Amino acid sequence: MPLKSIHKRKNYKMAKIDPIIAVKDIEASSKWYQSVFNWRSLHGGKEFDILVSENDEILICLHQWGEDEHPTMTNPNITPGNGLILYFRTENMHIIRQNVEKLGYAIEEDIHLNPNSTKMEFSLRDPDGYYLTITEFHKYED
């Protein structure tokens, strides 16, 4: 079914995804994400945290490896994020890049034009090894 047809359905309710990633140290990862993105913690704790934007939109959740017996979060020795890119579309790309530099964190790819999206972006890994791409805010076209 074409994308336009789906959006025109009556009573169509939008789904919202709250990504949850497993991390080794909730408090350290939470502080890192807050420092890089200027987010804040909604939940806090040593086993789980919810990071939100300035208008309380949930952006990412952090879950302690091995807690609660989730089948994909039991083995902290696997390579985290295999097959996953956390792709952030933002109007604050340059501020985020400056925050990463202030923290002295390594950049995987510095700001460049992505020929596929035709947007400027850069990439790095978070403290647990997850691959993040930070790109200029854009809307996807049909």
C-alpha positions as CSV (number, residue, x, y, z in Angstrom):
1,M,0.0,0.0,0.0
2,P,1.4,3.4,-0.9
3,L,2.6,5.6,1.9
4,K,0.1,8.4,1.1
5,S,-2.8,5.9,1.3
6,I,-1.8,4.8,4.7
7,H,-1.7,8.3,6.0
8,K,-5.2,9.1,4.6
9,R,-6.9,6.2,6.5
10,K,-9.5,7.2,9.0
11,N,-8.6,6.8,12.7
12,Y,-4.9,6.2,11.8
13,K,-3.0,6.5,15.0
14,M,0.7,7.3,14.9
15,A,3.1,4.9,16.6
16,K,6.0,6.2,18.6
17,I,9.2,4.3,19.1
18,D,11.2,4.6,22.3
19,P,14.6,3.0,21.6
20,I,16.2,1.2,24.5
21,I,19.9,0.3,24.4
22,A,21.8,-1.8,26.9
23,V,24.7,-0.1,28.5
24,K,27.3,-1.0,31.1
25,D,27.0,2.0,33.4
26,I,23.6,3.8,33.3
27,E,24.7,6.9,35.2
28,A,27.9,7.4,33.1
29,S,26.0,6.8,29.8
30,S,23.2,9.1,31.0
31,K,25.6,11.9,31.8
32,W,27.4,11.5,28.4
33,Y,24.1,11.7,26.4
34,Q,23.0,14.7,28.5
35,S,26.3,16.4,27.9
36,V,26.4,15.8,24.2
37,F,22.8,16.4,23.3
38,N,21.7,18.8,26.1
39,W,19.0,16.3,27.2
40,R,17.8,15.6,30.7
41,S,17.0,12.5,32.7
42,L,13.4,11.8,33.4
43,H,13.9,8.6,35.4
44,G,17.4,8.2,36.7
45,G,18.8,5.2,38.5
46,K,21.4,2.5,38.3
47,E,19.3,0.0,36.2
48,F,17.3,2.2,33.8
49,D,17.0,5.8,32.6
50,I,14.8,7.7,30.2
51,L,16.4,10.7,28.4
52,V,14.1,13.4,27.2
53,S,14.2,16.7,25.2
54,E,13.3,20.1,26.6
55,N,9.7,19.4,25.8
56,D,9.7,16.0,27.5
57,E,9.7,14.0,24.3
58,I,11.4,10.6,25.0
59,L,14.5,10.3,22.9
60,I,16.3,7.2,24.2
61,C,16.2,4.8,27.1
62,L,19.2,3.3,28.8
63,H,19.0,-0.2,30.3
64,Q,21.5,-2.0,32.4
65,W,23.0,-5.1,30.8
66,G,21.6,-8.3,32.4
67,E,18.7,-6.7,34.3
68,D,15.1,-7.9,33.9
69,E,16.1,-10.9,31.8
70,H,15.3,-9.2,28.4
71,P,16.6,-11.8,25.8
72,T,18.6,-9.3,23.8
73,M,20.2,-7.6,26.8
74,T,21.7,-10.5,28.8
75,N,25.2,-10.8,27.4
76,P,27.3,-7.6,27.9
77,N,30.3,-9.3,26.1
78,I,28.7,-9.1,22.7
79,T,29.4,-6.2,20.4
80,P,26.7,-3.7,21.2
81,G,24.8,-2.2,18.3
82,N,25.7,-4.7,15.6
83,G,23.4,-3.9,12.8
84,L,22.1,-0.6,14.4
85,I,22.8,3.0,13.7
86,L,21.2,5.6,16.0
87,Y,20.3,8.3,13.5
88,F,19.6,11.7,15.1
89,R,18.0,14.4,12.9
90,T,18.5,17.7,14.7
91,E,18.6,21.5,14.2
92,N,21.6,21.5,16.7
93,M,24.1,19.5,14.7
94,H,26.9,22.0,15.1
95,I,26.3,22.5,18.8
96,I,26.3,18.8,19.4
97,R,29.6,18.6,17.4
98,Q,31.1,21.2,19.7
99,N,29.9,19.4,22.8
100,V,31.6,16.2,21.5
101,E,34.8,18.2,21.0
102,K,34.6,19.7,24.5
103,L,34.3,16.2,25.9
104,G,37.4,15.1,23.9
105,Y,35.4,12.3,22.4
106,A,36.6,10.7,19.1
107,I,34.7,11.3,15.9
108,E,34.4,8.4,13.4
109,E,33.5,10.7,10.5
110,D,33.6,14.5,10.8
111,I,31.0,16.8,9.3
112,H,30.6,16.0,5.6
113,L,27.9,15.9,3.0
114,N,26.1,12.6,2.8
115,P,25.6,12.0,-1.0
116,N,22.5,9.8,-0.3
117,S,20.6,12.1,2.0
118,T,22.2,15.3,0.6
119,K,22.5,16.5,4.2
120,M,25.4,17.4,6.4
121,E,26.2,14.9,9.1
122,F,28.9,13.4,11.3
123,S,29.3,10.1,13.2
124,L,30.8,8.9,16.5
125,R,30.4,6.0,18.9
126,D,29.0,6.4,22.4
127,P,30.8,5.1,25.5
128,D,29.3,1.6,24.9
129,G,30.3,1.5,21.3
130,Y,26.9,2.3,19.7
131,Y,27.3,4.1,16.3
132,L,25.6,7.4,16.2
133,T,25.0,9.6,13.1
134,I,24.1,13.2,13.8
135,T,22.5,14.9,10.8
136,E,20.9,18.2,9.8
137,F,17.2,18.1,10.6
138,H,15.1,17.1,7.6
139,K,11.8,15.5,6.7
140,Y,11.6,12.4,4.7
141,E,9.9,12.8,1.3
142,D,7.4,10.3,-0.1
